[in-house]
Structures are given as C-alpha cells and as structure tokens.
C-alpha cells in the first residue's frame, strides 16, 4: 500500500512541549512519530508529513496513539504515556488498545434500551484512564422522545456532557467536532451502537466498513476490526476501536469517585471515618437518602461499583503474591542448581 502524506506537521498529531520534554529524557535516537495503526507485526507511524510501516520489539507493547521514536523504519523507543485505554482479557490479562487519549466518546444507540449500570460503568472507565468522558446517544432519529432519554441519562451521569446524534440527519455531529477540537478521542460502546458510522460522518468519507444490524437484538457485527487514528478537520483526532464487550474498573482509578461526586461529598459528613454507608448511625449518605437529595437507587449503584473496585484490588493483590511466589521459586531453583554446578552461579 502506498504511503499517504500529511502536511500538517507533528503538531497536527498532538505533539506539544510536554511530549518534547518526554522525548529529551529518552536516550534512544529517532524521529518523533505517532502510531496511527497497529498491523500486528508492524505499525503504521506518521511524523506529520509521511506514513511509514515500521517494525518494533514486542516488549514495547505498542498501541494506536503511542508516541514513538523511529529510525530506519524501526521503532527504537516509546515515550511515556499520558493515558491508556485497556480492555479486559480473561486469558491474556489487560490489553492496551489505545494510548494518549484525551477524550472518550461513550456511544450508545437510541434504537435499543439503555442500561444504566452499563452507561455508568463506561463513564467511570473513561475517568479511570485519565480521560474526559462524553456520552453520545447515537441514532437519535430512531427514538420517539430523545429529549426525555437525554434527561434520563443526565440523572445517571450527572455533569458529564451528553450529545444526541444522528448520522442520517446530521444532528449533533458539529457538537462532537467541538468536543474533539485539538484533542485525541476514542470511542467505546456496544457493538452496533453506531461508532463506525459516527467516525464516517466525522471524516465526511467512508473510512470503515458499516455492517448491517440484526433487527432481532439491534446488535451489529463488529464493523471495525482494527484500530486506527484518523485526522479530522479542525485539529481533532479519533481512534476507532472494535466493539468492547468487557470493561473492568481500576482498583486505583478515580472514575467511581467522579461519577458519584455527590455521594463522595456527603461521606465527608459521616459520623464515623470508616462508615460503609449501609446501616451505620450518623451516616450522612443515608440521611441524604431520607431527605430525598440522593436517591436510594443511586446509592445502590455506588455500592455496586465500590464493591467491584474492592474485588479488583483483591485480584491484583493475589496476582502480585503469585508473581512474587514464582520469583522466589525460580531464585531457589537457581540456587540449588548453583550448588550442584558452581559454574551456574556466574551466569
């Protein structure tokens, strides 16, 4: 495939003084470039003027959106990330699917029932990775009362920006452009929610295959099978992702605290520092529920995600213990081998 050419320079890809500072602390040589597509054994990188397929060491763990140094069509190093979007993989562990993202478009289709916990989870996930979430309700032309639906979602996610869009009528597309200006964004959401169609509308050209949606369950085939960074008009960038079916909340992220900022604020007034906000006397959260300023349903959702974070922390601790045990076993085995063969102790 012939290399395309971009004339906007590195700044069009998001390069800034902050990235220049990160480059200066790296000893490796090479031209600063950004990963715009991951092709498995190679990555497509751009320095703002040309695109090159570059080889890379698997140990670098590259993802679309990464800033790298490239020399002789080889990636020599990766700059420290500002954020990273991970997908849960039960077999292989977390997989980084996008890097250095400023804004996450959380896309849900108005042609299907919206599930509150799922919307909240995706919003919290965006905050967890250090990005700003924006909820996009796509296919607004297929809903009888899109205004009422937006109002419902506002109750779920608070002050998070919500944009109703329709690629058929063009409604809301300009608002998405405004949100993405001078930022790198990505999309997460259910398969068939209209992410690829939204990217196509933003690009004003068909850049991803659009698949038919089965009417029985409104779920489409994965219409994006690879991840790619697209340059948009007005200095915006978007990383198109395949549908993400599983998102786990970080045990150390701030997503839950930000999503439930009203509840977090109330906890500061609880009588006891270790209040669990369930049955304890003097609980300000329960008092707010009794007063009607916070709904019981919202508190239930808060407990659900807090419990999930605790479980994630427990799994992480268990994984760390297992890794430490393996390291100790390996060290002990090498020590025993060294006793049998002293020459091994020098290797």
C-alpha positions in Angstrom: 0.0 0.0 0.0 1.4 3.4 -0.9 2.2 5.7 1.9 -0.2 8.7 2.3 1.2 12.1 3.0 0.1 14.6 5.7 1.4 18.1 5.6 0.2 19.5 8.9 3.3 18.5 10.8 3.8 16.9 14.2 1.5 19.4 16.0 -1.4 18.2 13.9 -0.9 14.8 15.6 -0.9 16.3 19.1 2.8 17.0 19.6 3.4 19.6 22.3 6.1 20.9 24.6 5.1 18.2 27.1 5.9 15.5 24.6 9.1 17.2 23.6 10.1 17.1 27.3 9.4 13.4 27.5 11.5 12.9 24.3 14.5 14.6 25.8 14.7 12.1 28.7 14.8 9.1 26.3 18.3 8.1 25.2 17.2 6.3 22.1 17.6 8.1 18.7 14.9 8.5 16.1 12.3 10.8 14.7 9.2 11.5 16.8 6.2 9.8 15.3 2.8 8.6 16.3 1.3 5.2 15.9 -1.7 5.6 13.6 -2.5 1.9 13.0 -1.4 -1.4 14.5 -1.0 -4.2 11.9 0.3 -6.9 14.2 3.9 -7.4 13.2 4.3 -3.8 12.1 2.8 -0.4 13.0 1.9 2.4 10.7 3.5 5.6 12.0 3.3 9.3 11.0 5.8 12.1 11.6 3.2 14.6 10.4 4.4 14.5 6.8 4.8 10.9 5.8 3.5 7.5 6.8 5.8 4.5 7.2 5.4 0.9 8.2 7.8 0.3 11.0 9.0 -2.9 12.8 9.0 -2.9 16.6 10.0 -5.1 19.5 7.1 -6.7 21.2 8.5 -5.7 24.5 7.4 -2.1 23.7 3.8 -3.1 23.9 2.7 -0.5 21.3 -0.8 0.7 20.9 -2.5 3.1 18.5 -1.9 6.7 19.7 1.5 6.0 21.2 4.3 8.5 20.6 7.5 6.6 19.4 10.9 7.3 18.1 11.6 5.8 14.6 14.9 5.3 12.8 15.4 3.3 9.6 11.8 2.1 9.6 12.2 0.6 13.1 10.7 1.9 16.4 13.6 2.4 18.8 11.6 3.5 21.8 8.2 4.5 23.2 7.5 7.7 25.1 5.8 7.6 28.5 2.0 7.6 28.1 -0.3 10.2 29.4 -3.2 7.7 29.4 -4.1 4.3 28.1 -7.3 2.5 27.3 -7.3 -1.2 28.3 -9.7 -4.0 27.5 -10.1 -6.9 29.9 -8.9 -10.3 28.5 -9.6 -13.1 30.9 -7.0 -15.3 29.2 -4.2 -12.9 28.5 -4.9 -10.2 31.0 -5.4 -6.4 30.3 -4.8 -5.4 26.7 -3.9 -1.8 25.8 -5.9 -0.8 22.8 -5.4 3.0 22.7 -2.8 5.4 24.2 -2.6 9.1 25.0 -6.3 9.7 24.8 -7.8 13.0 26.0 -11.5 12.3 25.5 -13.6 9.2 25.4 -16.9 9.2 23.4 -19.1 6.7 25.2 -21.5 5.7 22.5 -24.9 4.1 23.0 -27.7 3.6 20.4 -31.1 5.1 20.9 -32.5 2.1 19.0 -32.2 -0.2 22.0 -32.9 0.1 25.7 -30.1 1.9 27.6 -28.9 0.1 30.7 -28.0 2.4 33.5 -25.2 0.4 35.1 -23.5 -0.1 31.7 -23.6 3.6 30.9 -22.2 4.4 34.3 -19.5 1.8 34.0 -18.3 3.1 30.7 -18.2 6.7 32.0 -16.3 5.7 35.1 -13.9 3.7 33.0 -13.1 6.8 30.9 -12.3 8.8 34.0 -10.3 5.9 35.4 -7.8 6.1 32.5 -7.4 9.9 32.9 -9.6 11.0 30.0 -12.8 13.1 29.9 -16.0 11.1 29.1 -18.7 12.4 26.8 -21.8 10.3 26.4 -23.0 10.1 22.7 -26.5 8.8 22.2 -26.5 7.8 18.5 -29.4 7.1 16.2 -31.5 9.8 17.8 -33.8 9.8 14.8 -34.9 6.3 15.8 -36.3 7.4 19.2 -39.7 8.9 19.8 -38.6 11.3 22.6 -34.9 11.8 22.5 -35.2 14.8 24.9 -36.6 12.5 27.6 -33.9 10.0 27.0 -31.2 12.6 27.5 -32.8 13.7 30.7 -32.8 10.2 32.0 -29.1 9.8 31.2 -28.3 13.1 32.9 -29.7 11.6 36.1 -27.3 8.7 35.7 -24.1 10.5 34.9 -24.5 14.0 36.4 -22.5 16.8 34.9 -21.0 14.6 32.1 -21.6 16.2 28.6 -24.3 14.3 26.6 -24.7 14.7 22.9 -27.6 13.2 20.9 -26.5 12.5 17.3 -28.0 11.2 14.1 -25.8 10.4 11.0 -29.0 10.4 8.9 -30.0 14.0 9.8 -26.6 15.3 10.8 -27.9 16.3 14.2 -25.2 16.6 16.9 -22.2 15.9 14.7 -21.0 19.5 15.0 -21.1 19.2 18.8 -19.0 16.1 18.6 -16.5 18.0 16.5 -16.4 20.8 19.0 -15.7 18.3 21.9 -12.8 16.8 19.9 -11.1 20.0 18.8 -7.3 19.8 19.4 -7.8 16.5 21.3 -7.3 12.8 20.7 -10.5 11.0 21.2 -11.6 7.4 21.1 -14.9 5.6 21.1 -16.2 2.9 23.4 -19.6 1.2 23.4 -21.6 -1.8 22.5 -21.3 -3.5 19.1 -23.8 -2.0 16.7 -24.1 1.3 18.6 -23.1 3.3 15.6 -19.4 4.0 16.4 -18.1 3.4 12.8 -21.0 5.4 11.3 -20.1 8.2 13.6 -16.5 8.1 12.6 -17.5 8.0 8.9 -19.7 11.1 9.5 -16.8 12.9 11.2 -14.4 12.0 8.4 -17.0 13.0 5.8 -16.0 9.9 4.0 -16.5 6.1 4.5 -13.4 5.1 6.3 -14.7 1.9 8.0 -17.0 -0.9 6.8 -20.5 -0.4 8.1 -22.3 -3.7 8.9 -26.0 -4.4 8.9 -27.7 -4.6 12.3 -29.8 -7.6 13.2 -33.3 -6.3 13.9 -33.9 -9.0 16.5 -31.5 -7.7 19.0 -30.1 -4.4 17.5 -26.6 -5.7 17.8 -24.4 -5.4 14.7 -21.3 -7.2 13.6 -18.0 -5.7 14.6 -17.7 -3.2 11.8 -14.2 -2.1 12.9 -11.7 -5.0 13.0 -8.6 -2.9 13.6 -7.7 0.2 15.5 -6.7 3.3 13.6 -6.1 7.0 14.4 -7.9 9.4 12.0 -7.1 13.1 11.5 -10.3 15.2 11.4 -11.0 18.7 10.4 -10.2 21.4 12.9 -7.3 19.7 14.6 -9.2 16.8 16.1 -8.1 13.1 16.1 -10.2 10.0 16.7 -9.1 6.4 17.3 -11.7 3.9 16.0 -12.0 0.8 18.1 -13.7 -2.6 17.7 -16.6 -3.1 20.0 -15.6 -3.6 23.6 -17.7 -6.2 25.5 -15.9 -6.2 28.8 -14.6 -3.2 30.8 -13.2 -3.6 34.3 -12.9 -0.7 36.7 -9.4 0.0 38.1 -8.9 -0.5 41.8 -6.9 2.7 42.0 -8.9 4.8 39.5 -11.0 7.9 40.3 -13.8 7.1 38.0 -16.3 6.0 40.7 -15.5 9.0 42.9 -16.1 11.4 40.0 -19.2 9.6 38.8 -20.7 9.7 42.3 -19.2 13.1 43.4 -22.4 14.0 45.3 -22.2 10.8 47.4 -18.5 11.3 47.9 -19.2 14.8 49.2 -21.8 13.5 51.6 -19.4 10.9 53.0 -17.3 13.8 54.4 -20.0 14.5 56.9 -20.5 10.9 58.2 -20.0 10.5 62.0 -17.5 7.6 61.6 -14.5 7.7 59.3 -14.9 4.0 58.4 -18.6 4.4 57.6 -19.7 1.9 54.9 -22.9 4.0 54.2 -25.1 1.0 54.6 -26.6 0.8 58.1 -24.3 2.8 60.3 -25.7 5.5 62.7 -24.8 9.1 61.8 -24.3 8.3 58.1 -24.7 11.4 56.0 -25.3 9.4 52.9 -28.3 7.6 54.4 -29.5 10.9 55.8 -29.4 12.4 52.3 -31.4 9.4 51.0 -34.0 10.0 53.7 -34.1 13.7 52.8 -34.6 12.9 49.2 -31.5 14.7 48.0 -29.8 11.5 46.9 -31.8 8.6 45.5 -31.5 5.1 47.1 -31.1 3.7 43.6 -28.0 5.9 43.1 -26.5 4.8 46.4 -27.1 1.1 45.4 -25.2 1.8 42.1 -22.4 3.4 44.1 -22.1 0.4 46.4 -22.1 -1.9 43.4 -19.1 -0.1 41.8 -17.2 0.3 45.1 -17.6 -3.4 45.8 -16.3 -4.1 42.3 -13.2 -1.9 42.9 -12.6 -3.8 46.1 -12.7 -7.1 44.2 -10.3 -5.8 41.6 -7.9 -4.8 44.3 -8.1 -8.2 45.9 -7.4 -9.9 42.5 -4.5 -7.6 41.9 -3.1 -8.4 45.4 -3.5 -12.2 44.7 -1.8 -11.8 41.3 1.1 -9.9 42.9 1.5 -12.7 45.6 1.5 -15.4 42.9 4.1 -13.5 40.8 6.3 -13.0 44.0 6.0 -16.7 44.8 7.1 -17.6 41.3 10.1 -15.3 41.5 11.1 -16.9 44.9 10.7 -20.4 43.5 12.8 -19.5 40.4 15.5 -18.0 42.6 15.5 -21.0 44.9 15.8 -23.4 42.0 18.7 -21.5 40.6 20.4 -21.5 44.0 20.0 -25.3 44.2 21.4 -25.7 40.7 24.4 -23.5 41.5 25.2 -25.8 44.5 25.3 -28.8 42.1 27.1 -26.9 39.4 29.1 -23.9 40.7 29.6 -22.6 37.2 25.9 -21.7 37.0 26.2 -19.1 39.8 28.3 -16.9 37.5 25.6 -16.9 34.7 
